[in-house]
Amino acid sequence: MKENRYNILVLAGGESTEREVSLTSAKAVVAALESRGQRVRVLDTLNGQHLEYRDGQFQGGIAEIKIEPQTVTATMNKLNQQVAQELVRLASSGVDVVFNALHGGAGENGTIQAVLDLMQMPYTGSPMAASAMAMNKDISKRVMRTLGIATADWQRFDSSAELAPEDIAEIVVESNLGWPVVVKPTNGGSTVGLTLVESADGLPEAIRQAFAVDDSLIAEKYLKGREITIAVLDGKALPPVEIKPSHALYDYACKYTKGKSAYFCPADIDADLVRRFSFEAELLYKTIGCRGYARVDFITAPDGSSICLELNTLPGMTGLSLFPMAARAAGIEFDELLIRLCELAMKGK
């Protein structure tokens, strides 16, 4: 049977601190889609420039730009006029579907989703409201609590409160979250700006690092245990993946450096736990209003306790990414997965 060929626009790069991860995901996506005979264009949402993919790399100096946490501003997190104009032009040029390979920032917090909705352009991943809710760890943890899904105790702090890092540190100590404490940006991913803090002395610097990424942060009780992730495709859980990082936390280096983590899929965990995590992942996906695909991360401790860490509406698509690994365990190869995501988007699912 002849396969359908689509005009696919891949969104890549962008303005967030996860820009480099996005470009890596986009390379893998473009290579796989082109191998299936799909017609692919790539748009960098940092400034609306088209990227040419050749010999395994994106060509042009803009692809080499790195975004440091201190350079991310409120202005950068809004789509600039040049990007918006290019999207308007592309909307009328025969684009069948947008593959959103962005991570963080405007690509994941609902901004780009709102623009694409206005243009009536089908796109992969979750809609505006679900993207915004999942990106905000404070809101998504509140949803977990409402659903009866266990999650670690936490406190949120906003930079607008004009509290010095030392004052926030004192409040965290008095809150009795215990030690260690995880400090991370409220809106962010790829563990950028995240710190595992062992004592009160480390809190002020961890708070400064989190505020360099976002104007809001959460301090969260740490649970040591096995990290299990559940990929959800079209509302159904895929086989669980266990991550064994070489560091205490599954941090940026462990996520994106080959050999820094070991992965096991399907994870060797109790069948009842697999059923519970799968049920909770599907429930959270549905309640938040996700679409297409998402990934939900859990921790299970030796004493039998477990918590849900977060829901990721734009899982990575790199060579080390967990979602493609889970899909492969379910018999879905990477290129087939990408086509399926595009077709789900065109069906509004």
N, C-alpha and C positions, 0 to 999 in steps of 0.2 A: 504494500500500500504506500502510495506517495505521501511523504510527510508535508504538512503545511509549512510554508515559509512566511515569516513575519518580518515587518520592519520594526526593529527593536532599538529604543533609545536607552542607553545605559547612563545613569547619573553616577558620577564618581568624584572623588577628591573632596571638594567642599572646604568649608572654613573652620571645621572643628579640630580639636587636638587629635582626633582619630583619622585625620586625612590620609596618613600613610597606610593605615589598615584598609581604608576604603579603596585606595588605588590598587592595593594588592588583591583585594576581593574582586575588583573590577577586571583586572587582568585575567584572573581565572574564569570569570563569567564570560568575558568576550571570547577567550580562546575556545571554551566549550561550546558556546552558541555558534561561533563561526564553523566549528567542526561539524555541526549539524546542518550547515548550509543556510543559517539564518543571516539576514541582512542587519548589520549592527553599526550604530553610531554611538560615540561616547561624548558626553558633555560634562565638563568640569564646572560645578556650580560655584566655584570660588569667584569666577568672573565671566562665565558664559563661553569659555573657549572650548572648541572641539579638540579632542585628543585623538591622534592617529596611533593605532596599535600595530606595531611591526616588530618582528623578531623577539617577541615576548616582552616588549616594553612599550610604554607610551612615549611618543616623541614630543619634544618641545620643552623649553625651560620651565614652564609652569608646573609640569608634573613633578619637578624636583623641589618645589617649595615645601618647606616644613613649617607647621604651625606650632608655636610654643604656647604653653598655657597662658603666659602673661600677655600674649598678643590677642587673645580672644576677648572681644568686647561685645557689648550689647548691639552695637551697630553691625558688626560682622555676622551676628546671628540672624540677621534679617536678609532676605534675598535682595541683592542689589538690582538696580534698574536694568542693567545690561543682561543679567541672567533671565529676569522676567521677560524681557523683550525677545530673547532667543527662544524661550519656551513657547511664547505666543506664536512665533514664526514656525517653530517645529510642529506645533499642534495642527497646523493647516497643511503640513507637508507630507502627510501619509504615514505618520507614526502609528503603528498598531497598538503598541504597549510600551510602557516605560519600566525598565528594570532598575529599581532603586538599590544601588550598591553603595550608598552613602552610609556613614556611621557617625552618630552623634550630631550635635548642633542642629541647624535648620533642617537637615536631611532626615532626622529621626524624631524630632520633638513635635511634629505635626505641621510645621511651616510649609515645607515643600508639598506635603500631602494636601494642604488646603489650596495651594496654588494649582496643583494638578486637578483637583476636584472642580475648581472654577472653570478650568479649560476642558473639562470632561475628557481627560486623557486617562485611560486605564493604567494602573501602576501596581507593581508587586508590593506585597506587605500590607500592613494595617492602615486604616483610615486615620484622619486627623485626630479625633478625640482619643482613640485607643493609643495612638502613638504618643500623644502628650501625657496621658495618664501613666503609661508604662515607663516613660522616660523619667518621670518624677518619682523617685524612690520613696519619698514620704507618702504620696498619694497611693501608689501601688501597694505599699505595706499596709495602709489603712484598709484597702480593699481586701487584702489577704485576711486581716483580722476580722472583718465583717463576715467573710465566708467561712471562718473557722479554720483557716490554714495557718499553722504555726509560723511565726516569723520572730526574729530577734527583737528585743526591746531596743528602743532608739529615742533620740532627741534630735530635733531639727533646729538649725540656727540660720538666720538670714543676715547678710552683711548690712542690710538697711537698718538693722537694729543698732548699728554703730557701737557694738561691743568689741573691745580689744580681744585678740586671741587669748590673752592671759585670763580675761574675765570669763570667756566661754569655757576655757579649760577648768576654771574653778567650778562652774555650774555642772560640767560633766562629771567631775570628781564627786560633787555632792549628790549627784543623781543615783549613785550606787549601781551603775551599769556593770561594775566589776572590771577586772583586767584579764586579758587585753581588751582594748576597745578598737574598733575599726572606724576611722574617720574618712569620709569620702564625699565628693560633690553630690548634691541631691540630683542634679541632672548631668549625667555623664555615663561613659562606658569605657571598656577596655582597661579598667582599673587605673586610668589616668587620674592623678591627684589623690589616689587612695593610699592610706598608711595604716599599718597595724601598729598600734601604740601599746607598749608594754607597761608604761608607768606615767604618772602625771607630768614628769619632766618633758616627755616627748609630745605632749598635746599641743602647745602653742605653735610649733613648727608644722605639725600635721594639719592644723587648722589653716595656717597661712597657705600651705600647698593646695588644700581643697578650695579655698576662696580664689586662688589664682586661676582655677578652671571654671568655677561657677559662683554666682552670688548667693548661693545657698549650700549648706552642707548638712549631713547627718552624722551623728556619733552613735554607733551601734554596738551592742554587746556581741562579743566574738564567741562562736562555738567551734571548737576544734573537732574535726571529724572527716569523713569521706565526702568528697564533692561529687554529686550526681547531677547530671543534666538531662532533662527530658525535652526532646524536640517535638513540636506539634505541627503537623502538616494537615491543612484543611480541617482543623478541629480534632484530629486523631493523633494520639501519642505514638511516637516511634520508639524503637528499643532504647533503653537507657544507656548513657555513656558515663563511665567513671573517669575522673581526671586525677592523676597522681602527680602533682607538681613537685619540682625539686626544691622550691622555696616554701616557706610556711604558708604563703598565700598564692593562689593562682593569679599571679600578677602579670604585668605587660610582657616581661621577658619570658615567662613560662608560656604565655599564650602564643607568642609570635616568634620564638626562637626554637628551631628544630632541635630536639633532644633534651629540652628543658622540662618536658612533661611526658608522662606515659599515659596512654588512653586505652580503655578496655570497653569494648562494645560487642555484645550486650554486657552491661556491668554485672559482676558476680555478687548480686545482693538478693536478699530474701524475696520470694515471689509476692508475698503480701505487701512488702514495701514498694515493689515495682508497681503493683496495682494501685496503691495509695498515691504514690507520686504521680502516676499517669492520670489518675482521676483528678487530683488537685491541679495538675498542669492544664488539663482540658477545661476544668471549671474556671480557672483564672483567665485563660485564653478567651473563653466565651463571655465571661462577665465583663472583662475590660473592653471587649468588642473587637478583638483581633481578627485579622483576615489573612488568608494565604498560609502564613507560617510564623512561628515564633519559637523561642526556647526559654524554658523555665529551669532555674538552677536551685538545687537543694543541698543541704548539709545533713548527714546522718552521723550521730556520735556513737561511741562504743556503749554508752549506757542506754541506748534505744531511743533517745530524744532526737528530734530532727526539726529543721526549720527550712522555710523557703527564703531564698536570698533575693531573687528578683526575676522579672520577666523581660526578655529582650525581644523587641519586635523586628529588629534587623540583624539577625545572627550573621556572623562572619562567613564569607565564602572563600577563604584562603585554603592553601594546601593543608593547614593544620586545623581547620575549622571543624566544630563539633556537629553542626547540623548535617552537612554532607556525609559525615561518618555514620550518623544514626540512620540516615536515609539509605546508605549503602547496605547497612545491616538488615534493612527491610526489603532489600532487593531492588533499590532504585539508584541507578548510577547517576553521577553528577550531572551529565548533560541532559539526561531524562528529567531529573529534578528541576533544572532550570526551565525547560520547556513546559513542564507541568505548572510551575509557578506563574509563568507568563500566561498560560491558558486559563488558570484560575482567575488571574487579574482581569482578563478580558471578559470573563463570565461574572465579574463582580463578587468573587468569592475569596 
